[in-house]
Amino acid sequence: MKKENFGSDKRSAFEAKTEAQKIAFGPVMFQAAHALVKLKILEIVSNNGSSGISSKEIADGLNLSEYGVEVLLDAGLSMGIVRMQDEKYILTKTGFFILNDSMTLVNMDFVQDVCYKPFFFLEESVRSGKPEGLKVFGDWKTIYPGLQFLPEQVKKSWFGFDHFYSDIAFPEIIPLISKDNPSTLMDVGGNTGKFAIQCVTQIPGLQVTIVDLPDTLQAAQKSIIEQGFGEKIHFYAADMLDHQNKLPEGFDAIWMSQFLDCFSEEQIHSILTRAVDSMGDHSSLYILELFWDRQKYEASSYSLNATSLYFTCLANGNSRMYHSTDMFRMIEAAGLRIEESTDHIGISHTLVKCRKA
């Protein structure tokens, strides 16, 4: 399958130069937008509707200097977050989404708390092939063994980002899996166990085994037992980066959600090959991923390609959000055949159902 063409160069020279300045000052303007939200300046502007509000009124209401409020709002004017009419500030449509859109807020918190400082080391990460930005938080080879030890706000924003996209897709997916009436399901990279809990709650008689790193499993197990699902959800510790770690056999279904994008092509081949080895003739492997080429909206592709840089700089240094053609090639090379592929699940996911070739 040939990859499609992407991108264009239709801007005029003046438009292109303007876009270049937006990129050059991007980190500065991001911090201004973040401050406008956190300091509740945008909230006050929004509350005053189309009548608007002056910078002095905002400053007095928030006990901030008028200077500080004005420089942030002037930046907001340039970003199109606010507009000015009769010396009063009014929220724009873009400002509305910055202030209210859950996806935008999750992304901003992720960038601010998880990515911002580590991304100083992006160039170094590209040169070394290692997540050099991770040194900001700890001495791990990848971010995954350290998730439970990140500072609380960083951990909150990381899990908020991770769960936001997958959780929205789960209600659409579980009925698709339940059509095959599985009695056992292996959740590889099950993380906190949210999907496992939804599965055993909605699919009668199902037993789920979560496969993940020991520290991750320890935290998930505690929470799952406290919620009363200890008899239906089981745990299997394994580091999938270790090629000697095999997957347990005998499962009707295997589930990998936003998991394979955490690995390089070579590592994905190893993981999928081990999955094939564990599958029976009637087992199904479900892969839920976000492919940047299969998005309905430009904003989704933009966000996914930015997320690839997070993997480069911070998560592991060698993975990414993949083009669907590359992932399908890897799936088939591992000894699988694609039985179904369903796009636009949740916000922007694709569900791929596979069986042994």
N, C-alpha and C positions, 0 to 999 in steps of 0.2 A: 504494500500500500504506500503510495507516494504522499509525502507531506504537502499540505496546501501552502500557498503563498500567504504571507502575513505582512502587515505594515504598508505604509505609503510615504511619499515625499511630495505632497501636493501643497504644502504651506508656502506662502510667499517668503522672501528673504526676511522681511520685517516681522512676520508672524513667527518664523523659525527663531529669530533672535530673541523675541519675547519668551518663547518656550525655553530657550537656553538659559535665560535669566531665572526662570522659575525653578529650573533644575539646580542652578548654581546656589540659589538661596533656599532651596528646599528644606534643609534641616532647620534653618532659622525660622522659617515660616511655620513649620510643623510645631515648633515649641511655642510660637505665638498663638496658634490655634488651640493647642493643648492648654495653655494658660487661660485663654478666654473661656474655656469650658470649666476648668478647675476653680478659677476665681469667681465663677458664677456671673461673669459679665454678660455672656451671651444669654443666660437665663433671664436676666433683668431686661435686656433688649427685647427678648421674645415676649416677655410679659406685658410690654408696653405696645405691642402690636403695631399697626400702621401709623399710629400717632408719633411713635419714636420717643427717644429720650436723649438728653444731653450727656456729655461726658462728666460734667460736674455733678449732675444728679446721680449718676452711677457711682462716682467716686464717693460722694457723701453717704450713699446707701450702703456701700461696702467697706467704708472706712479705709479707702485706698487713696493714694495721691491722684489728682486729676492728670498729672503728667503720665503716670504709669498706665492709667486707663486709656488715655489718648494714644500712646504709642502702640498699644496692643490693638485698639480699634482701627487705627490707620493701617496697620498690617492687615487687619480683617477686611478693610476696603479693597486693598490690593489683591487679596485672595478671593474676593467676592463673597465673603461670609456675611458681611453687613453692607448696607448702602447708607448714604447720608442725604437727608432732605431737610432744608431749613435748619441746618446745624444740629440736627438730631439723627441718631442712629436707628436704623430699622433692619431687622433680620431678613436675609435673603433665603431663597430656597436651599442654596448650599449650606447656609448657616443653620437652617432647620435640620438638615441631615447630620451635620456635625454635632448638633445639640441633642437630637432625639433618636437617630437611627441606631438600633442596637448593634448592627454589624459594624458600622463606622466606629462606634465607641469601643467595641471589643478590639478592633484593629488598632485604634489609637493607643489603648492601654497596653496592648502587646508590644507595639513599637516603642512606646515610652519606657515601660518597665523592664521588658525582656531584651529588646534589640538595640536601643539607642547607644549606650556606652560600648557594648561589644562591637558595634559596626565600625568603630574606629580602626579595627583590625581586619576589615574585609580584604583589603589589598594583600595583606600578609597571608590571609587564609588562602587566597587564590594562588599565591606563589608556593605555599607549603603543602597545600592539599589537606590541611588540618583546620579544625574549628578554633582558630587562634583567639577569637572573641570570647570563648568560654572561660578563659583565664580570669575574666572579670568576676566570675562567680565561684570558681573552684578548679581543682586539679583533676579533671576527668577527661577521658579520651573522647567521650560523647556526652551530650547533655542528659541522656536518659538515666544513667545510674545516679545522677545528681538531682533529679527532679524533686525528690522528697526533702532535699537539704537546701534548696534555694531559699533566699529571703522570702518571707511570707507574701509580700506584695508582688514580687516577681512570680512566685509559684501561682498565686491567685490569677494573675493575668495570663500566664502560660496555659493553665488548665481552662480558663475562660475562653481563650482563643481556640484551643483544641476541641473543646466540647461544643462550642457554639455551632460549628459547621456540621459536625457529625450528628449531634442530638436532633437537629431539625430533620435530618434524613431518616432517622431510625423508624418513625411511625409508618413511612412508606415501604420500608424494606422488610420488616418483620412478616407482613402478610405474604410477600414474595417467597420468603424462606419457608414459611409454614405450609405452603402448597405441597411440598414434598414430604410432609409429615415426618420430619426428623425426630428421632428419640434422643440423639446425642449430638452435641455441637462443640467444636473446639474453637475458642476465640483466641487467636494468636495476636499478641500485643493488646491484650484486653484492658490494660491501664487500670482505671478505677472500678471497672466492672459495671458501668452504667448500661451498656448494651446487654450484658449477660443477664442483668436483673430484668430488663424489659422483655427479654426472650423467655425466661422461665415464668414470667408473669402472664404472658400472652399466648405461649404455645404449650398446650396441656401435655404433661408428662415429660417435658424436655429436661435433660441433664446437660449442664454446660461445664466445660473445663477451660479455665483461663490460663494461657501460657504467657509468661512475662518474666522480667528480671526479678530476682529474689526480694529486693527492697520494695519494688512496686507491688509485688504480690502481698507482701506483709501488710502494707497499708490497705490494699483492697480487701484482703481477707477479714481484717478487723471490722471494716465498715460493713461488709456483706453479712457477716455473722450477726452484727448488731441489728441489722435490718431484717433478720429472720430468714435468710436464704441459704444458710450453711448446708442444708441437706440437698439442695438442688445445684449448687455451684461449687466446683472443685478447682484445685490449683496445681499447676505444674510449672516449676521454676526452670527456666532455660534462657541462656543468652544466645540469641539467634545469630550473633556475629561469630560464634564458635561453631565452625563447620562440623565438629564432632557431636554437637547436640542435636539428636534426632527428635522428631515430633512423635508423640504417642499415636498408636494405630487404633483403628476400629470405630471411627467417628462417621456418622451419616453426613455431617456437614462441617466444613472448615470455614472460618470467618476471618477476614483480614480487612480492617477498616482504617483507612488513612495510615496504613502500616508500611507498605512497600515503598512509599515515597521517602521513608526514613533511611533508605539504603542505596548503595551504588548499584550499577547494573550487574556487576560480578556478584555482589552479595544477594541481590534479588534472585539471580539464577540459582544460587545455592539454596536459598530459602524455599523457592518454588519446587526445586528438585526434591528436597526433603519432604515437602508437602505431598508431592506425588507418591513418594515411597510409603507414606503413611496412609494413603487413600485406598479404599476398596474399589471394586469395579462399579459400584453404584453410589459412591461418595460424590458430593458436590463441593467445590471450592468457590466461595463468594469473595470477590475482591471489590471493595468500595474505594474509589479514588476520585481525585479532582484532576482532570486533564485540562491544561490551559488552552488547548485547541478546540475543546468541545463546550465552550461557554457561549451562552446567548448574548451576554453583554460584555462590552469592552472593559468595564470596571472589574469584572471577575477575572479575566485574563491578566489584567494589570496586577491585581492583588496576588494571584498565584505566582506570577513571575517574580514579584517582590518576595514572596514566601520562599522561593527557591534560594534566594540570597541569604535568608535566615539559616537554611540548612548548611550553606557554604561556610558562613562565618561563625555560627554558634552551635548548631545541632551536632554535626558530624564531619563536615568538610567535604563530603563526596556525594550527597544525594540531592534530590530536587523534586519539584512538581513536574511530572513527565508529560511529554506529548503522547497521545493515545497510541500512535503508531509504534513508538518505542516500547511501550508497555505490552502491547499485544504481541509484538515480536518476541519479547522475553518470556511471555506466558507460553507461547507455542514452542519455543526452544527448550523449555523445561519438561516437555512431554505432556502438555495439556491441550485440549481443544476448547475453544470458546463456544458455549452453547447459546448464550444470550448476552446481549449488551444493551443496557437501558440508560439513556442520558437524562439529564435535567431532573434528577432526584434531589429533594430538598432544595438547597440554594443552587448548587452547581455540581453535584456528584454524578458519577457514572457507576452503575453496578454491573460487574462482569461475572457471569456464572460460568464455571469451567468444570469439565470432567476429564478423566484420564484419556489421553489420545489412544 
